[in-house]
């Protein structure tokens, strides 16, 4: 798997954020980031899946591909081309705006 990072959030928290944003007058015309905790790499997410799912996660990848290999493969695999600019870049985001406006 490539060395790519994502902000993660529980889907139930996203649903609650949507409900609060739809019903709060101060949220009109605003945009909110739904994120919980730290940014995680795909490898981190895979580790969590293997830990939580046990044997059912047997097909979850275990190894991270070096950036040079992902770049090389992206020459032939169009889906990987979108990943190349994100390799190794950790974007730190916060849900502070949503928390302060919507609670």
N, C-alpha and C positions, 0 to 999 in steps of 0.2 A: 504494500500500500504506500502511496506517496506521503511525504512529510507535509501535511496540510492540517491547519488548525481551524476549529469552529467554536463559536459560542453555543452552549447547549442550554436547554430549558425543558422542563416537564410540560407536556401538552396540556395538562390540567391548569397549569399556571398561565399558559397562553390563552386558554379559553376564559379564565377569570379576568385577565387583562382586557380582552376584547369586550366582555360584558361591562366592565367598569368604564372603559373608554366610550362605549355607546351610550351610557346612562349619565355620565358626568358632564355637565355643561362646560366646565373649564377644559375639557378634552377636545372640544370642537375645533377641527382643522389641524390638530396636532398629530404628530407621529411619535410612536413609542418603540423602544427596543425591548424585546422580551429576551432576557438572558439571565441565567442563574449561575453564580459562582464564576470560576475561572474558565478560560478558554481551554479546550482539550484538543489534542491531536487525534487523528484517526486511529493511531496506534493505542492511545489511551482509551478511546472508546471501545476498541476491540478487546482490550484487557478487561474492561468492566463487563462486557458481554460474556467473555469466557468465564470470568469469576462468578457471575450471577446465573448463567445458563448451564454451566457445567458441560456434560456430554452433548447437550443439544447445540452447543456452539462449536462443534468439531470442525465446521467448514469456515469459521471466522479466521481470517489471515493472522499470522503471528509475526511476520517480518515486515520491516519498513524498507522500501526501495530507496537506494541512494538517489539524490537529485539528478545526477548525470544520467542515470538509467531511465528515469521518468522523462527527462528531456529527449533522450534518444528515442524512446518508445513513442513519444508524442509526434514524432515525424511521420509515423505510420498509423497511429491510432488517433483519429480526430477528437474523441472524447477527452483524451489526456491533454490536448492543447489548451483547454480552458484551465487546467490545473497548474500548468507551468508557472504563470505569474504569481501564484499563491504559495509556491514551494517555500517552506521555512518561515513565512511571514505570519507573525502572531499579532492579530488585531485585538486590542483590549477594548471592550465595550462595557457599558454600564447601563443598568436599568434605573438609575437614580432619578431621572426625569419622571418616569412612570410612578415610581415609589413616592416622590414628593407631591405630584399632582393628583394621583389616584389612590394613594395609600397602600 
